[in-house]
Amino acid sequence: MARYQVILAYDGTAYYGFQRQSHSQTVQGVVEQALRRIGWQGRSLLAAGRTDTGVHATGQVVAFDLEWKHSELDLQAALNTNLPLDVVASSVSVADEKFHPRYDALTRLYRYRVYCRPIRDPLMDRYAWHVWPSPEIGLLETSAKFLIGSHDFAAFGNPPRKGGSTIRKVIKASWQHIPNENPVGQVLDFEIAADGFLNRMVRRLVYLQILIGQGQQLPDVVLEHLTTPSRKMIAGQAPPQGLTLVEVIYRR
């Protein structure tokens, strides 16, 4: 019996989030079904975190114990043969027997994509948020700088566990232009890395920053929400399809 660490990539469009649910299709559910087809007898796999309905991943990390007599590449092939086409095991490795993908994680990196055009693009709508008018990149960058460091993000989300801390340390928060072939409008990525995230925190951060970029709010409003966490939680959220869990980082 060995503990295996698997990096998953998935298109979250057809799933009601990552975590298993009794009456809805989830990523965890289809992965566990694939595992059972190759002899896994566990009750529940371990995961680095939950992604919401419609959210994607290129770097979700899961772990499970399995009696497997073949190579790691064989295990990866067996998993991918039994997984649906919108979920893939991009790597498989043997982990320490006590490895836990959630509690051993140091940093998580998320990316949120926005595309800005007068008319929406149905081919981009699956993986990005259509925004118009186009936000000013300088205002977005200014607002993102306020996020760096340890802050109370209570205005941007609830802790995964009731009564848990709402303080998180953000290591990176930045916006960048993404090259695209369409001469009208622009594509923007927001990347944020932190030691942890509150529920829907990234989507609320993106929503507020887009308002700032469009001139509907001042950049200082971000700082106000961080320094006065008793303020009401941000009501709006960016839609889920623009969000991707890119990477979970562990000690080497």
Secondary structure, DSSP 4 states (H G I P E B T S, - for coil): -EEEEEEEEE-GGGSS-SS--SSS--HHHHHHHHHHHTT---S--EES----TT-EEEEEEEEEEE---S-HHHHHHHHHHHS-TTEEEEEEEEE-TT--TTTT--EEEEEEEEEE-SS--TTTTTTSEEESSPPPHHHHHHHHHTTSEEEE-GGG-B-SSTT---EEEEEEEEEEEE--S-SSSEEEEEEEEES---BTHHHHHHHHHHHHHTTSS-THHHHHHHH-TTSPPP-----GGGEEEEEEE---
